[in-house]
Amino acid sequence: MTKKRILNTDELKRLVKSVDSDWEVGLYLLGYILNNVARINAFLKEHDLNEKFFYPIANIFAVVNIPEKDRKELQKHKDLKKQSKRIKQSNTLMGIKTNKELQRIFKIDKKQIDSLLKRNQVELPFPKRYNDKTILKKKLNKVWFMFEEKGFGQKKQINIILDLFDKAKFSDINSMTKGAFNKIRVTYQEPAIKEYRIKRKIRLLIQGLPLRFLFHIYSQSLTP
C-alpha cells in the first residue's frame, strides 16, 4: 500500500485558497477534491479544458456531492463575511466621497467612487432566501464566466455542465431529467451570463483608478 504524502502548511494554504477564498469552505471542499483528482482530470481531458479549469470544475463535483444542508450553510457562512467586508468598504467610500481633500490626495472623482459603490451594491449578498442550490449557482458562475471568456457557445457550455452533472451523479438534474438542457439554461446559465456582462461593465468603469486608492479601500475592509 502506497503511503500518502502529508501536505505541509504552505501547500495546504495554497490548495485551500485555490478551492475557495474562504478558509473554512475551501478546506471542507478540498477533502472531496483530493480524493477525486483522477476523475476530475479525466473530465477536463474529455472536454478539452485546460488546467485553469481544474479547481472551478472540481468545485462543482464537490458541491453536488455534499449534503444539501451543508451546501446551504456554506453559502450563508460566505455571504455573512462578504456582507461585512462590502459594508466596511462602502462606508469608507462614502466618507471619501464627501471629503474633497481625500479625493485630491487619491486623484479620483465622485464618478469613480460611485462606480465602486455600485459594484459593492451589486455584490452585497443580502437580503436573500437560501436554498441548497445557492452555493452551486455561485460556483457555476465562475465556470460560465470562464466559458464566456473562451468564446464557447451557449449549447457547448450547457452540454459540458450537463455531462458534469451526469458524471457527478447530481440527483436534481441529469441527462434523463425531462427538459434538462432548458432547466440548466434558465436556472443557471442565462442568469450567470447576465451577471457576467454587468460585472464586466463595472470592471471597465473602475479601470484606471489609482492602485494606492484601491489598496486603501481594500485594507479598510479588513479592519475589525
Sequence and secondary structure as in RCSB ss.txt:
>XXXX:A:sequence
MTKKRILNTDELKRLVKSVDSDWEVGLYLLGYILNNVARINAFLKEHDLNEKFFYPIANIFAVVNIPEKDRKELQ
KHKDLKKQSKRIKQSNTLMGIKTNKELQRIFKIDKKQIDSLLKRNQVELPFPKRYNDKTILKKKLNKVWFMFEEK
GFGQKKQINIILDLFDKAKFSDINSMTKGAFNKIRVTYQEPAIKEYRIKRKIRLLIQGLPLRFLFHIYSQSLTP
>XXXX:A:secstr
        HHHHHHHHHHH SSHHHHHHHHHHHHTTHHHHHHHHHHTT  GGGHHHHHHHHHHTTS HHHHHHHH
HHHHHHHHHHHHHHHHHHHHHHT HHHHHHHT  HHHHHHHHHHHHHH   S    TTHHHHHHHHHHHHHHHHH
T  HHHHHHHHHHHHHHTT SS  TTSTTHHHHHIIIIIHHHHHHHHHHHHHHHHHTT  HHHHHHHHHHHH  
